[in-house]
Amino acid sequence: MTTTDPEAPDTAAPAESETVASRLERPETDWQRVSLKYIPVDMIGTLVFGAIATVVAFVPFWLGWAEGWLLGVGMGALFLVVLALTPRRVRSIGYLLRDDDLLFRRGIMFQRFVAVPYGRMQLVDISRGPIARAFGLAELKFVTAAASSGVLIPGLPLAEAERLRDHLVAVAETRRAGL
């Protein structure tokens, strides 16, 4: 028979969900968020794509398949759910400038955290679509040596995007890593 000492420290391994949650939560409080003006920009893009996809989904019904209307209604319902989640999804996008890298995060259910070392940045690009331009927003794109690590930060005010680009280029030049 074994007994446990109530004064002994708990040495049990933490539950898997606690371990994953602690790795994803960052103790820093300096997360920079994208502009809330990005919410209507993203909603307009989703609405246009959703309308086109819904119309295309109704094509089988118009061609004579009696149950084809279910595809169109289902596609429309899916895009309504996506539109409803857009404000929360936009608020989940953020970045953090750390000493050696830029940490980017996005996502609600499927979260993505990407650390981009300053020394590995090869290109920092600003782009603006017509809708984002109307709202005074831009997106910043980072290209690194690894093709899969490209990061795109949407919904930044133009002045902030230019300031961030200039800062990242300056820091990347001082920390250039040999390739």
N, C-alpha and C positions, 0 to 999 in steps of 0.2 A: 504494500500500500504506500503510495506516495502522497506527500503533503506539500502544499505550496506555502511559502513564506509570504505573508501579506506585506512585509516591509521590503521584499526583494523587488528590484525594478522589473517592469514588464519588458521582456525580451522577445515577445512574439512579433513576428514580421507583420508589418502593416498590411491591411487588405489591399488587393490589387487595385481597386477603384480609388483608394486613398493615394496610392503611389502615383497613379496616372494623373490624378487631379492636382497633386502637389507639383508635378513636373510642368503642367500646363499653366498653372497660375504663377505669375511673375510678381515678386514682391515690390518691384518698382511702381511708382505712382505717376510717372511722367509720360504715360501713353498719350500720344497725339492722335486725335480722332480726325476723320475726314469731315468736311463741312456738311451740315444738315441740309444745305441746298442740293446735295447730291441725291437726296431721297426722290424729289420729283424727276430729276434727270434719269435715274435708274428706272423709276416707274414708267416714264414715257417710253423708254427703250423696251421694257418688258411688255408694255401694252401694245406697241406696234408689232413686235415679234409674236405676241400671243394672238393678236387679231389675225395676222397672216396664217399662223399655224392652225387656228381654229377654222378659218375658211377652207384651208386645204384639207382638214380632217372631215369636213362635210362633203367633199367630192364624191366618195363612194355612195353616199345617200342620194346625191343628185344624179348619179349614173345608174340608179335603180336598185341598189342594195337596200332593202327595207330597214334593216337594223343599223345601217350606216350612220344614222343620226346620233347613235350612242357615242361614236368616236368624236364627233364635233362637240357634243355636250360635255363629254369627259375632258376633252382638251380645254374647253372654255373654263370648266370648273378648276382644272389644274392651274391655269394661269391666274384665276382669281385668288387661289390660295397663295401663289407666289407673290402676287401684288400685295396681299395682306401681310406677308412676312417681310416685305422689302424694308420698311423702316427699321425693324429690329436687326435685319441683316446688315444694313448700312451702318448702324451704330456699333456693330461688332468689328468693323474694320479699323485698324489702328497700327501705328508704328512707334518704335522706341529707339532713340539714338543712344547707343551704349559706347563704351570706350573703344572697343575693337570692331564692332559690327552694328548693323541696323537690324532690328528685330521687327518682323512684320507679322500681323495676325489678321485673320478673318474667319467668318463662319459661326454658325450657331450650333447646329447638330454635328456637322463635320468640320471641326476646327482645323485650321492650318496655321502653323507657326513656322516662319522661315527666318533664319539668321543669315544675313549677307555680309561677309567680312569686307571691310572697306578696301583692303588691299587687293581683293579679287574683282572689284568692279571694273568693267571695261568701258561701259557706256551708261550714261544717265540721260534719259531722253524725256522731254515734255511733249505731250500731244494733247490736242483739244478738238473734240468733235463739235458739230454745229449746235447741238443742244447744250452741251457743257459750256461752250463758248457764250451762249446766250445767258447762262447763269453765272458767268465769270469763273468757271472752274477749269481745271486741267488735271491730267493724270501723269504720274511720274513712273517711268519704266527703267528698271535696272537690268543690265545684261552682264552676266559674269562668264567666266570660262566654261562653267558647266551649263549645258543647254537646259537642263531641267530646273535650274534655280532662278530663272527669271522672275522678277517680282514687279507687280503693277499696283501702284497705289492710286486709286481713282478718287475723284471728288475733292481735290485740294484747291483752295483759292489760288489764282494765278501767281500772286506775289509770294505766297508761301511755297509754291512749287518751285519758283525760280530761286528763292532763298535756299531751299533745301538742296536743289541741284548744285548750286554754287558751293555750298558747304560740303556736300558729299564728294564733289570733284576735288576740292582742295584737300580734304582728309585722305582721299584715295591716293592722291599724288604723293603724300608723305608716307604712306604705308604700302606702297606698291610691292606686291609679292612676286617673286620670280616664278615664271611659268615654264 
